[in-house]
């Protein structure tokens, strides 16, 4: 967090303008914020190619190493890493000609400096949900055991993880000229068309009614990598909004961590 400053970003060597292929769109958000429902809606458009949590950016980050190395990448190295991204895309999930690539990986929200270095014109879709509902849902979810998911084994750790990740997300937005479109989970489940129409305008994609039939898209897509596979094959429901209130007494100790974020994003704690 300390290294990510405006001065650090200003020290990056200038790179050549993006040419073909066009930059991917990145779909990010804390886990359980509605990213799987959103990527299913995006898949319903004939002009998109959605990657579902394929760790291309993460693998490139590991290849580079320490965050500070981003500033040391030469224009040639940046161009080579862009080529590597599309080579890995071609191996993992080749995109149809002309399709808009949408790279959905929720925790890529902590990789914004790298994403901006490689794809400075990339559009970012940010899925937002009430912090208390998100943390509770992560705690209650039976995630596949990984180092990252171990943060959700208790409410205190899950809340601290949320706080650290959002602090870095906010810092990245402060120092980088990111082109971000935010969608709220609560608004999407109440009126999906009203909430997602502006998203397709943001992406420059003509509206198609097919995006609203997420159940059909979910069934046609087959295997879904995330724990949300059951929900996205059902009708959209709003009963999960505000669910944390039913467990408030168990969350009292973590509310001082989450309440500032709830207020920051305009959510009520009542």
C-alpha positions in Angstrom: 0.0 0.0 0.0 2.8 2.4 0.9 4.6 1.9 -2.5 1.5 2.7 -4.5 1.7 6.4 -4.9 1.2 9.0 -7.6 4.9 9.6 -7.7 5.6 5.9 -8.2 3.1 5.7 -11.1 4.6 8.9 -12.6 8.0 7.1 -12.7 6.7 4.4 -15.1 8.4 4.6 -18.6 5.9 5.6 -21.2 4.6 2.7 -23.4 3.3 2.7 -27.0 -0.5 3.0 -27.6 -2.5 -0.2 -27.5 -3.1 -1.7 -30.9 -4.7 -5.1 -31.8 -5.9 -7.1 -30.1 -8.0 -4.7 -28.0 -7.5 -4.7 -24.3 -9.6 -7.1 -22.2 -12.3 -5.8 -19.9 -11.7 -6.8 -16.2 -14.6 -7.8 -14.0 -13.6 -7.5 -10.3 -15.2 -7.4 -6.9 -14.9 -9.0 -3.5 -16.0 -12.7 -3.5 -19.7 -13.2 -3.1 -20.5 -9.7 -4.5 -22.5 -11.0 -7.5 -19.7 -11.5 -10.0 -20.9 -14.9 -11.1 -24.4 -13.6 -11.8 -22.9 -10.6 -13.6 -20.6 -12.7 -15.7 -23.5 -15.0 -16.7 -25.5 -11.9 -17.8 -22.5 -10.8 -19.8 -22.2 -14.2 -21.4 -25.7 -13.8 -22.7 -24.5 -11.2 -25.2 -23.3 -12.5 -28.6 -20.4 -10.1 -28.7 -18.6 -11.1 -25.5 -16.1 -13.8 -24.5 -16.1 -14.2 -20.7 -13.2 -15.9 -18.9 -14.3 -17.4 -15.6 -11.5 -17.1 -13.1 -8.6 -18.2 -15.3 -5.6 -16.8 -13.5 -3.7 -15.2 -16.4 -3.1 -11.9 -14.7 -2.2 -13.7 -11.4 0.4 -15.8 -13.3 1.9 -12.8 -14.9 2.1 -11.1 -11.5 4.0 -14.1 -10.1 6.3 -14.0 -13.1 7.1 -10.3 -12.5 7.6 -10.8 -8.8 7.5 -7.9 -6.3 5.0 -5.1 -7.0 7.8 -2.5 -7.3 9.0 -4.3 -10.4 6.1 -2.9 -12.4 7.8 0.5 -12.5 10.9 -1.1 -13.9 9.2 -2.7 -16.9 10.5 -1.3 -20.1 8.1 -0.6 -23.0 9.4 -3.7 -24.7 8.8 -5.8 -21.6 5.3 -4.4 -21.3 4.6 -5.3 -25.0 6.0 -8.8 -24.4 3.8 -9.3 -21.3 0.7 -8.2 -23.3 1.6 -10.8 -25.9 2.0 -13.4 -23.1 -1.5 -12.5 -21.8 -3.1 -13.2 -25.2 -0.9 -16.3 -25.8 -2.2 -17.7 -22.4 -5.7 -16.7 -23.4 -5.4 -18.6 -26.7 -4.2 -21.7 -24.8 -6.9 -21.6 -22.0 -10.0 -20.2 -23.7 -9.6 -18.9 -27.3 -11.8 -16.0 -28.1 -14.0 -15.9 -31.2 -12.9 -13.3 -33.8 -14.1 -9.8 -32.8 -15.5 -10.8 -29.4 -14.9 -8.6 -26.4 -12.8 -10.4 -23.9 -14.1 -10.0 -20.3 -11.6 -11.4 -17.7 -13.6 -12.1 -14.6 -11.5 -12.7 -11.6 -12.9 -11.0 -8.4 -9.6 -10.5 -6.5 -7.8 -9.0 -9.5 -9.0 -5.8 -7.8 -5.6 -6.0 -6.0 -3.8 -6.2 -9.3 -4.8 -2.8 -10.7 -1.3 -1.4 -11.1 -0.2 -4.4 -13.2 -3.5 -4.3 -15.2 -3.1 -0.6 -15.9 0.6 -1.0 -16.8 -0.2 -3.7 -19.4 -3.6 -2.4 -20.5 -3.9 1.4 -19.7 -7.1 1.7 -21.7 -8.8 -1.3 -20.1 -12.4 -0.9 -18.8 -13.0 -2.2 -15.3 -16.4 -3.5 -14.1 -16.6 -3.4 -10.3 -19.3 -5.5 -8.5 -20.3 -3.9 -5.2 -22.4 -5.4 -2.3 -23.1 -4.4 1.3 -19.8 -5.2 3.2 -21.6 -7.1 6.0 -23.5 -9.3 3.6 -20.3 -10.0 1.6 -18.2 -11.0 4.7 -21.0 -13.1 6.2 -21.5 -14.9 2.8 -17.8 -15.6 2.5 -17.7 -17.0 6.0 -20.8 -19.2 5.4 -19.6 -20.4 2.0 -17.9 -23.8 1.6 -15.0 -22.6 -0.6 -12.5 -25.0 -2.0 -9.5 -24.9 0.4 -6.8 -22.5 -0.9 -4.4 -20.1 0.8 -6.6 -17.2 -0.3 -9.9 -18.7 0.9 -8.4 -19.5 4.3 -9.0 -15.9 5.1 -12.7 -16.7 5.4 -12.6 -19.3 8.1 -13.8 -16.8 10.7 -15.6 -13.5 10.6 -12.7 -11.5 12.1 -10.2 -12.6 9.5 -12.7 -12.2 6.7 -13.4 -8.7 7.8 -9.8 -7.8 8.1 -9.2 -9.2 4.6 -12.1 -7.1 3.3 -10.6 -4.0 4.9 -7.1 -4.6 3.5 -8.3 -5.3 0.0 -10.7 -2.4 -0.2 -8.0 0.0 1.2 -5.7 -1.1 -1.7 -8.6 -0.8 -4.2 -9.3 2.7 -3.1 -5.6 3.6 -3.2 -5.3 2.2 -6.7 -8.2 4.3 -7.8 -6.7 7.4 -6.2 -3.3 7.1 -8.1 -4.3 5.4 -11.4 -6.7 6.8 -14.0 -8.9 3.7 -14.0 -12.0 3.6 -16.1 -14.4 1.9 -13.7 -18.1 1.2 -13.9 -19.7 0.0 -10.6 -22.8 -2.1 -10.3 -24.6 -2.8 -7.0 -25.7 -6.3 -6.3 -28.8 -5.1 -4.4 -29.9 -2.9 -7.4 -29.2 -5.7 -9.8 -31.4 -8.3 -8.0 -34.2 -5.8 -7.7 -34.3 -4.7 -11.3 -31.7 -6.4 -13.4 -32.4 -4.6 -16.7 -32.3 -1.1 -15.2 -29.0 -1.9 -13.5 -27.2 -3.6 -16.4 -28.3 -1.5 -19.4 -25.8 1.3 -18.4 -23.1 -1.4 -18.2 -23.6 -2.4 -21.9 -23.5 1.3 -22.8 -20.2 1.6 -20.9 -18.8 -1.4 -22.8 -20.0 0.0 -26.1 -22.1 -3.1 -26.8 -25.6 -2.8 -28.4 -28.4 -4.0 -26.1 -29.6 -7.6 -26.5 -32.6 -8.9 -24.6 -30.9 -12.3 -24.4 -28.7 -11.0 -21.6 -31.8 -11.0 -19.3 -32.3 -14.8 -19.6 -29.4 -15.6 -17.2 -31.0 -19.0 -16.4 -30.8 -20.1 -20.0 -27.3 -18.8 -20.3 -26.2 -20.6 -17.1 -27.6 -23.9 -18.2 -26.0 -23.6 -21.6 -22.6 -22.7 -20.2 -22.4 -26.0 -18.4 -19.7 -26.3 -15.7 -19.4 -23.2 -13.5 -16.1 -22.8 -11.6 -17.4 -20.8 -8.7 -19.5 -21.8 -5.6 -22.4 -19.7 -7.1 -23.3 -22.4 -9.7 -26.6 -23.2 -7.9 -27.8 -19.6 -7.6 -27.2 -18.5 -11.2 -29.4 -21.3 -12.5 -32.3 -20.0 -10.5 -34.5 -17.0 -10.8 -32.9 -13.8 -9.4 -34.0 -13.3 -5.8 -33.4 -10.4 -3.4 -33.7 -12.4 -0.1 -29.9 -12.4 0.4 -29.8 -8.6 0.6 -29.6 -7.6 4.2 -29.2 -11.1 5.4 -26.4 -10.1 7.8 -29.0 -8.4 10.0 -30.3 -11.8 11.1 -26.8 -12.6 12.4 -26.0 -9.1 13.7 -25.2 -10.3 17.3 -22.5 -12.7 15.9 -21.0 -9.8 13.8 -20.9 -7.1 16.5 -17.1 -7.5 17.0 -16.4 -7.0 13.3 -18.8 -4.1 12.7 -16.2 -1.4 13.6 -14.1 -2.8 10.7 -17.0 -3.0 8.2 -19.2 0.0 9.1 -16.8 2.7 7.6 -16.8 0.8 4.3 -20.6 0.5 4.4 -20.9 4.2 4.9 -18.3 4.9 2.3 -20.4 3.1 -0.3 -23.7 4.5 0.8 -25.1 1.5 2.7 -27.2 1.6 5.9 -26.2 -0.2 9.1 -29.8 0.0 10.4 
